Amino acid sequence: IQQVFKQLFYMINAIALNNLLLRKDVCSWSTGMQLRFNISQLEEWLRGKNLQQSGAAQTLEPLIQAAQLLQLKKKTPEDAEAICSLCTSLTTQQIVKILNLYTPVNEFEERVTVAFIRNIQKQLQERNDPPQLLLDFKHMFPVLFPFNPSAITMDSIHLPASLNLDFLNKV
């Protein structure tokens, strides 16, 4: 069950983050607030179902950081440093794409300046990120089956002759 929810939450993360990276109309402060609220509801649900050890919440980390990126101030060099230290699960390309797509909803917000984005790129240039912008939402985590040893010893098992397993020998 834990592995199923980890896979499901990864798919939620990948699809939501990919939509965020492809749609200018959703890159805003208010979307960041809505995303963070929805993610907190998912995390609360995991806690309520005692699935916090499943790794499902960790698969949402890139989406959480993208939501926080939308909510942070984006003006000063200190803001750039905060963004670089906070967004460790996002690639440089994803951070820059979100900043480029950021669209103010009201007159109190401003667009992210080109100088600010260049500052971010400069600070993140030593990162060894993969060149991939979008997440692979078809990625599958390996399924792990726990080994549960049997209390029955092998020498106590009787194999019926009707199974035609004469080639097996008891050692």
C-alpha positions in Angstrom: 0.0 0.0 0.0 2.8 2.4 0.9 4.5 1.7 -2.5 1.2 2.4 -4.4 0.8 5.8 -2.7 4.4 6.7 -3.2 3.9 6.1 -7.0 0.6 7.9 -7.0 2.0 11.0 -5.2 4.9 11.0 -7.6 2.5 11.1 -10.5 0.6 14.0 -8.9 3.8 15.8 -8.4 5.1 15.3 -11.9 1.8 16.3 -13.7 1.3 19.3 -11.5 4.9 20.5 -11.8 4.9 20.0 -15.6 1.7 22.0 -15.9 3.2 24.7 -13.9 6.3 24.7 -16.1 4.2 24.9 -19.3 1.5 27.3 -18.4 2.2 31.0 -17.9 -1.3 31.6 -16.5 -0.7 29.5 -13.4 2.7 30.9 -12.4 1.5 33.5 -9.8 1.6 34.1 -6.1 -2.0 33.0 -5.6 -1.3 29.7 -7.4 1.6 29.2 -5.1 -0.7 29.7 -2.1 -3.3 27.3 -3.5 -0.7 24.6 -4.3 0.8 24.8 -0.8 -2.7 24.5 0.8 -3.5 21.5 -1.4 -0.2 19.8 -0.7 -0.7 20.3 3.1 -4.0 18.6 2.7 -2.4 15.6 1.0 0.3 15.5 3.7 -2.4 15.6 6.4 -4.2 12.8 4.7 -1.0 10.7 4.7 -0.5 11.3 8.4 -4.2 10.4 9.1 -3.7 7.1 7.2 -0.4 6.4 8.9 1.5 6.5 5.6 4.1 9.1 6.4 6.9 6.5 6.2 5.9 5.5 2.7 8.1 8.2 1.0 5.0 9.6 -0.7 5.4 13.0 0.9 9.0 13.2 -0.2 8.0 12.7 -3.9 6.0 16.0 -3.5 9.2 18.0 -2.6 9.7 19.6 -6.1 6.1 20.8 -6.2 6.4 22.2 -2.6 9.5 24.1 -3.6 7.9 25.4 -6.8 4.9 26.6 -4.7 7.3 28.3 -2.3 9.3 29.8 -5.2 6.1 31.4 -6.4 5.5 32.9 -3.0 9.0 34.3 -2.3 10.1 37.9 -2.9 12.1 38.1 -6.1 14.0 41.4 -6.1 17.2 41.6 -4.1 20.4 39.5 -4.1 19.4 38.2 -0.7 16.1 36.9 -2.3 18.2 35.2 -4.9 20.3 33.5 -2.3 17.2 32.4 -0.4 15.8 30.9 -3.6 19.0 29.1 -4.4 19.2 27.5 -0.9 15.6 26.6 -0.8 15.0 25.1 -4.2 17.3 22.0 -4.0 14.8 19.6 -5.6 14.3 21.8 -8.6 16.8 22.0 -11.4 18.3 25.3 -12.5 16.3 25.1 -15.7 13.0 24.6 -13.8 13.7 27.5 -11.4 14.6 29.8 -14.3 11.5 28.7 -16.3 9.2 29.4 -13.4 10.7 32.8 -12.8 10.4 33.6 -16.5 6.7 32.5 -16.6 5.9 34.3 -13.3 2.9 36.5 -14.0 1.7 39.1 -11.5 -2.0 38.9 -10.7 -2.4 42.4 -9.3 -0.7 45.8 -9.4 1.2 45.2 -6.1 3.3 42.5 -7.7 6.0 43.0 -10.3 7.4 40.8 -13.0 10.7 39.2 -12.2 13.6 41.2 -13.8 16.0 39.7 -16.2 18.9 40.9 -14.0 17.4 38.9 -11.1 17.1 35.7 -13.2 20.7 36.1 -14.4 21.8 36.4 -10.8 20.0 33.1 -10.0 21.6 31.4 -13.0 25.0 32.7 -12.0 24.6 31.4 -8.4 23.4 28.0 -9.6 25.9 27.5 -12.5 28.0 25.1 -10.4 25.1 22.7 -9.9 25.3 19.5 -11.9 21.6 19.4 -12.9 20.3 17.1 -15.6 19.3 19.2 -18.7 15.7 17.9 -18.4 13.0 20.5 -17.8 9.9 18.4 -17.4 9.5 15.4 -15.1 8.8 12.0 -16.5 5.3 11.3 -15.1 5.5 7.7 -16.4 8.5 7.0 -14.2 7.9 3.8 -12.1 9.5 3.1 -8.8 10.6 -0.5 -8.4 8.2 -2.7 -6.5 9.7 -4.3 -3.4 8.2 -7.5 -1.9 9.3 -8.1 1.6 10.8 -11.4 2.5 8.8 -13.2 5.1 10.5 -16.5 6.2 8.3 -19.5 6.7 8.1 -21.3 10.0 7.9 -24.6 8.0 11.2 -26.4 7.5 11.9 -27.8 4.1 12.6 -31.4 5.4 9.1 -31.6 6.8 7.5 -31.0 3.4 6.0 -34.0 1.6 5.8 -33.8 -2.2 3.0 -35.9 -3.8 4.1 -38.2 -6.6 1.3 -36.8 -8.8 3.4 -33.6 -9.2 6.0 -35.5 -11.1 8.9 -33.8 -9.3 11.1 -36.9 -9.1 14.1 -34.7 -10.1 14.0 -33.0 -6.8 16.2 -34.5 -4.0 16.1 -33.9 -0.3 19.5 -33.0 1.0 
